[in-house]
C-alpha cells in the first residue's frame, strides 16, 4: 500500500490514510515519505484536511 502513495501525491492528493483494523490504527500521510501514526483511543488530527476524529468511535 505504501508503494502506491507516490502516484496519489503526484496527482494532487494532499492527504492519504491507511487504516489497519487489526491494530486499531490509522497512518495519516501528508507526503509519500511522512506520516503520523494514531491508534486505539487517540484523536486523529489530519492537519492538511483540518479533520479530527476520535479513533474509539472509528473502531467500535
N, C-alpha and C positions, 0 to 999 in steps of 0.2 A: 504494500500500500504506500509506503513512504517513497518508493521509487516513482510513483505516479504523481507525486506532488508538484514536481518541477513544471510539467506541462500545464497544470492548472494555473500556477502562478504566471507562467509565460503568457497565458491567455487572459490575464487580468484579474484572476481570483485574488482577493485581498486577505482572506482568512479561510482555513480549511481545518475541519475537525476530524479526528479519527477516534471512534468510540470503541472501547474494549469492554464489553459487558461482563466478561468473566472476572475482570479486575475492578469492576465498577469505576472505570476511569475514562477520561477523555483527554486527548492530546490536542491542543489548540496551536496550530501553526500559523505564523504571520509571514513566513518565508519558507522555502524548501529546506532550510537548514536550522531554523529556530522555532522552538515550540515551548509551551508551558504545559505542565502535567498537573491535572486535577483528578482527585479520586475521593471515593467514599462520601463523606459529609461536607466536603468543601464547597465553596461558592465559586463556580466557574466564572471568570471575567475575561471576556473577549474584548480587548481594548480597541481593536480595529472596528468591530461592528457595534461597539457600545452595548453589549449584552451581558447580563449577569443571570446565572441560573443556579439554583440550589440542586446539587447533584443527588441529594437524598430523594428529591421528587422525581428525578430522571430514572433512577434505578429502583424505585419502589416495587 
